[in-house]
Amino acid sequence: MFTMNMALTIKLLLKLYPSVNHCILTGEFFQLEKQSTQDLTVFLQSIIRQNTPRICQLKQESLISAVGCALPRVYFDVIDEEGILGNDCIN
């Protein structure tokens, strides 16, 4: 249920900012729930159908873990360049 709500929120943001190409997931929720990234992608593809942004999850989140923040967050990237993200993301 949570990932569906997040997918709907992302859909709304994509309507406001159509040039977004990447969604970068951060937070302990996405670190603990490894399947959530795939679930979020499936939900987005089912409700958006086309122009789904690339969704990736950061490999290391030492700063977020140190602060102890458990809230999931999604950052958006409008740069359409695969090399920018490098190896920091898990697809």
Secondary structure, DSSP 8 states (H G I E B T S, - for coil): -HHHHHHHHHHHHHHH-TT--EEEEESHHHHH-THHHHHHHHHHHHHH-SS--EEEEES--HHHHHHT----EEEEE----HHHHTTSEE-
